[in-house]
Amino acid sequence: MQTLPDHLFENTEVAFKGKSNRELTRSYYLFKLISNPSLVRMGKWGTDIALRLGIPIGWAIKGNIFKQFCGGETIEECARATALLDKANIGTILDYSVEGKESELDFDATCDETMATLRASEGNDNIPFCVFKVTGVARFDLMEKVNAGQALNDQEAAEWQRVEDRVNRICALAAQVDTPVFIDAEDSWIQDAIDQLANTMMARYNTQRSIVFNTVQLYRHDRLAFLQKSHQHAIEHHYYCGFKLVRGAYMEKERARARQLNYTDPIQPSKEACDRDFNAAIAYCVEHSDRISICCGSHNEQSNLLLGRLMQQHGIAPNDRRFYFAQLFGMSDHISFNLSHLGFNVAKYVPYGPIKEVIPYLIRRAQENTSVKGQTGRELSLILKEKARRGL
Ligand SMILES: Cc1cc2nc3c(=O)[nH]c(=O)nc-3n(C[C@H](O)[C@H](O)[C@H](O)COP(=O)(O)OP(=O)(O)OC[C@H]3O[C@@H](n4cnc5c(N)ncnc54)[C@H](O)[C@@H]3O)c2cc1C
């Protein structure tokens, strides 16, 4: 294969192959709408009020923003999205996107739901990974306490034991059905607790290959060193590492908290520093692929190109299963579809859940598409290019 060209992601015919003219036009209007910060703010405000007053708004969301960014309300309803992606050889990562729960019943339900995604993946090549957030199976305040190393009373210790059991049950099933599982990264003030769980699970289940993947947020200035340390730990304790590399989703919140509580900002001083460490992490993982598997979770064209090119330079086949590229459903199809077209392993997070419950996720997507510099402009210009190509 020739070196991946700079313009690899410009091919809109491949990028939007899965979209009918109608769907393309719908995406166009949606991205246009959410590129307007005032509209997104108003939408968030209106949605908050409607939810608080119990006004049913699912119908207003289901046909547009939900359809763009989510697979459905249940695993079964995601079958259409999965089949569409599969046509382009792109895998589905079912992401149960219900957030902010606080009761033990809810945590058990989320654990069961994650295990249902793992069962759905068994023997199913269309689902190459599953995923969960530890805060989906644990109380946030408890995580904070564990993270800070505070003593737990008997009740809390029992509660933490139940968290460990849930995480272990998910990872054990992942090993049993042979589907790797991602543990998402979250706020820095609970991340040490997540890392400890992830490292324990990696040591337990990654003895033959990488089944459990921890997530590394390179927008933190200490994470490249963390990645290398985790790798050293794996060498010393004879297990494989799995890393999902991301830049990080909570920058503003992290910076605001650091300011408010007067501690050193955990975030890189600039976007350039973040990009430098992200790309260095990719290079480190490629160089140590004897023990490390990675998933590059990014919509950044340069970082995705870099991974593809480094794989080529190291003589690694595009479909080597230690290397995956992943994007979110409804975003950056130009990256996903063009990479998979060349035979690289690609998968998309397909969020799902009851509409009312996934609204926080949808609001974040809308806000991200408003605030991430260039992202919506990029989506819009690619859609426009494809509309013109199709003569629409
Ligand atoms: C498949 C997938 C899984 C993901 N899983 C997680 C997860 O588990 N946890 C999580 O936190 N996020 C996760 N994300 C979101 C991710 O962290 C990013 O927020 C998002 O992908 C945007 O980064 P980018 O690499 O795509 O693109 P880019 O547009 O190149 O980067 C934008 C990102 O750069 C960083 N950034 C921007 N400005 C600055 C600055 N001034 N200084 C320092 N850094 C800056 C921020 O992280 C920002 O989100 C995931 C994303 C994908 C695609």
The ligand as an SDF file (V2000), in Angstrom:
LIG
                    3D

 53 58  0  0  0  0  0  0  0  0999 V2000
  -14.2810    6.5800   20.1980 C   0  0  0  0  0  0  0  0  0  0  0  0
  -14.1150    7.6980   21.2020 C   0  0  0  0  0  0  0  0  0  0  0  0
  -14.0870    7.3890   22.5510 C   0  0  0  0  0  0  0  0  0  0  0  0
  -13.9200    8.4150   23.5010 C   0  0  0  0  0  0  0  0  0  0  0  0
  -13.8440    8.0960   24.8240 N   0  0  0  0  0  0  0  0  0  0  0  0
  -13.5740    9.0670   25.7350 C   0  0  0  0  0  0  0  0  0  0  0  0
  -13.3620    8.7600   27.1050 C   0  0  0  0  0  0  0  0  0  0  0  0
  -13.4240    7.6030   27.5280 O   0  0  0  0  0  0  0  0  0  0  0  0
  -13.0870    9.8020   27.9480 N   0  0  0  0  0  0  0  0  0  0  0  0
  -12.9780   11.0990   27.5280 C   0  0  0  0  0  0  0  0  0  0  0  0
  -12.6760   11.9960   28.3250 O   0  0  0  0  0  0  0  0  0  0  0  0
  -13.1980   11.4040   26.2310 N   0  0  0  0  0  0  0  0  0  0  0  0
  -13.4860   10.4290   25.3330 C   0  0  0  0  0  0  0  0  0  0  0  0
  -13.6820   10.7770   24.0200 N   0  0  0  0  0  0  0  0  0  0  0  0
  -13.7540   12.2080   23.6100 C   0  0  0  0  0  0  0  0  0  0  0  0
  -12.3710   12.7330   23.3290 C   0  0  0  0  0  0  0  0  0  0  0  0
  -11.6440   12.7800   24.5250 O   0  0  0  0  0  0  0  0  0  0  0  0
  -12.3510   14.1440   22.7270 C   0  0  0  0  0  0  0  0  0  0  0  0
  -13.0830   15.0260   23.5310 O   0  0  0  0  0  0  0  0  0  0  0  0
  -12.9070   14.2750   21.3530 C   0  0  0  0  0  0  0  0  0  0  0  0
  -12.7000   13.1250   20.6020 O   0  0  0  0  0  0  0  0  0  0  0  0
  -12.2280   15.4720   20.6420 C   0  0  0  0  0  0  0  0  0  0  0  0
  -10.8330   15.2450   20.4560 O   0  0  0  0  0  0  0  0  0  0  0  0
  -10.2440   14.7680   19.0580 P   0  0  0  0  0  0  0  0  0  0  0  0
   -8.9920   13.9850   19.2470 O   0  0  0  0  0  0  0  0  0  0  0  0
  -11.2960   14.0120   18.3650 O   0  0  0  0  0  0  0  0  0  0  0  0
  -10.0420   16.0470   18.1830 O   0  0  0  0  0  0  0  0  0  0  0  0
   -9.4340   17.5230   18.2630 P   0  0  0  0  0  0  0  0  0  0  0  0
  -10.5380   18.3510   17.7110 O   0  0  0  0  0  0  0  0  0  0  0  0
   -8.1190   17.5650   17.5930 O   0  0  0  0  0  0  0  0  0  0  0  0
   -9.1950   17.8970   19.7660 O   0  0  0  0  0  0  0  0  0  0  0  0
  -10.0860   18.5370   20.5760 C   0  0  0  0  0  0  0  0  0  0  0  0
   -9.6420   18.1970   21.9700 C   0  0  0  0  0  0  0  0  0  0  0  0
   -8.3300   18.7310   22.2130 O   0  0  0  0  0  0  0  0  0  0  0  0
   -8.1960   19.1000   23.5750 C   0  0  0  0  0  0  0  0  0  0  0  0
   -7.9320   20.5450   23.6340 N   0  0  0  0  0  0  0  0  0  0  0  0
   -8.5640   21.5240   22.9530 C   0  0  0  0  0  0  0  0  0  0  0  0
   -8.0550   22.7240   23.2570 N   0  0  0  0  0  0  0  0  0  0  0  0
   -7.0660   22.5090   24.1540 C   0  0  0  0  0  0  0  0  0  0  0  0
   -6.1870   23.3700   24.8690 C   0  0  0  0  0  0  0  0  0  0  0  0
   -6.2090   24.6950   24.7010 N   0  0  0  0  0  0  0  0  0  0  0  0
   -5.3190   22.8010   25.7210 N   0  0  0  0  0  0  0  0  0  0  0  0
   -5.2740   21.4650   25.8970 C   0  0  0  0  0  0  0  0  0  0  0  0
   -6.0890   20.6140   25.2650 N   0  0  0  0  0  0  0  0  0  0  0  0
   -6.9810   21.1130   24.3950 C   0  0  0  0  0  0  0  0  0  0  0  0
   -9.5260   18.7460   24.2260 C   0  0  0  0  0  0  0  0  0  0  0  0
   -9.3830   17.4380   24.7480 O   0  0  0  0  0  0  0  0  0  0  0  0
  -10.5120   18.7460   23.0730 C   0  0  0  0  0  0  0  0  0  0  0  0
  -11.6180   17.9200   23.3050 O   0  0  0  0  0  0  0  0  0  0  0  0
  -13.8270    9.7570   23.0640 C   0  0  0  0  0  0  0  0  0  0  0  0
  -13.8620   10.0500   21.7040 C   0  0  0  0  0  0  0  0  0  0  0  0
  -13.9930    9.0530   20.7760 C   0  0  0  0  0  0  0  0  0  0  0  0
  -14.0110    9.3980   19.3270 C   0  0  0  0  0  0  0  0  0  0  0  0
  1  2  1  0
  2  3  1  0
  2 52  2  0
  3  4  2  0
  4  5  1  0
  4 50  1  0
  5  6  2  0
  6  7  1  0
  6 13  1  0
  7  8  2  0
  7  9  1  0
  9 10  1  0
 10 11  2  0
 10 12  1  0
 12 13  2  0
 13 14  1  0
 14 15  1  0
 14 50  1  0
 15 16  1  0
 16 17  1  0
 16 18  1  0
 18 19  1  0
 18 20  1  0
 20 21  1  0
 20 22  1  0
 22 23  1  0
 23 24  1  0
 24 25  2  0
 24 26  1  0
 24 27  1  0
 27 28  1  0
 28 29  2  0
 28 30  1  0
 28 31  1  0
 31 32  1  0
 32 33  1  0
 33 34  1  0
 33 48  1  0
 34 35  1  0
 35 36  1  0
 35 46  1  0
 36 37  1  0
 36 45  1  0
 37 38  2  0
 38 39  1  0
 39 40  1  0
 39 45  2  0
 40 41  1  0
 40 42  2  0
 42 43  1  0
 43 44  2  0
 44 45  1  0
 46 47  1  0
 46 48  1  0
 48 49  1  0
 50 51  2  0
 51 52  1  0
 52 53  1  0
M  END
$$$$
